């Protein structure tokens, strides 16, 4: 249904309307802010993925002799 909705002519018409609405002077600033927003979003999602991967590796280490599935073992240093 929407497979042929955006052909070349449609995209050109949309770009012309955007140019008329915002003007040529404001488009570079809009594109710069859009690019910065996309970069921030990408960095935040990457940080969240890295955080989740670190948590998973810290909680599921079967090579650890004190490993029990679903629990984390913490050892306290001896009290003096």
C-alpha positions in Angstrom: 0.0 0.0 0.0 2.7 2.5 0.9 5.4 0.8 -1.2 5.1 3.3 -4.0 4.1 6.3 -1.8 7.4 8.1 -2.0 8.9 8.1 -5.4 11.4 10.6 -6.7 8.9 13.3 -7.6 7.2 13.0 -4.2 10.4 13.5 -2.4 11.3 16.5 -4.5 7.9 18.1 -3.8 8.3 17.5 0.0 11.8 19.1 -0.1 10.4 22.1 -2.0 7.6 22.6 0.6 10.2 22.3 3.5 12.4 24.9 1.7 9.4 27.3 1.4 8.3 26.8 5.0 11.6 27.3 6.7 13.6 29.3 4.2 17.1 28.7 2.9 18.8 30.6 5.7 17.4 28.5 8.5 17.9 25.0 6.9 21.6 24.7 7.8 20.9 25.5 11.5 18.0 23.0 11.5 20.2 20.3 9.9 23.0 20.9 12.3 20.8 20.6 15.4 19.2 17.5 13.9 22.6 16.0 13.4 23.7 16.8 17.0 20.5 15.3 18.4 21.0 12.1 16.4 24.7 11.9 17.6 23.6 12.3 21.2 20.9 9.7 20.8 23.3 7.3 19.2 25.9 7.8 22.0 23.3 7.3 24.7 22.0 4.1 23.2 25.5 2.7 22.8 26.3 3.6 26.4 23.1 1.8 27.5 24.0 -1.3 25.5 27.5 -1.4 27.0 26.1 -1.0 30.5 23.7 -3.9 29.9 26.5 -6.1 28.5 28.7 -5.3 31.5 25.9 -6.1 34.0 25.2 -9.4 32.2 28.9 -10.4 32.2 29.3 -9.5 35.8 26.2 -11.5 37.0 26.7 -14.6 34.8 30.2 -15.9 35.1 30.0 -19.8 35.2 33.8 -20.0 35.5 33.5 -18.5 39.0 33.5 -21.3 41.6 30.9 -19.6 43.7 28.6 -19.1 40.8 24.9 -19.7 41.3 22.4 -18.8 38.5 20.4 -15.7 39.3 22.4 -14.6 42.3 25.5 -12.6 42.7 28.1 -13.5 45.3 29.7 -10.8 47.3 32.5 -11.5 49.8 33.3 -9.1 52.6 36.9 -8.6 53.7 37.7 -10.0 57.1 37.1 -7.6 60.0 40.1 -6.7 62.1 
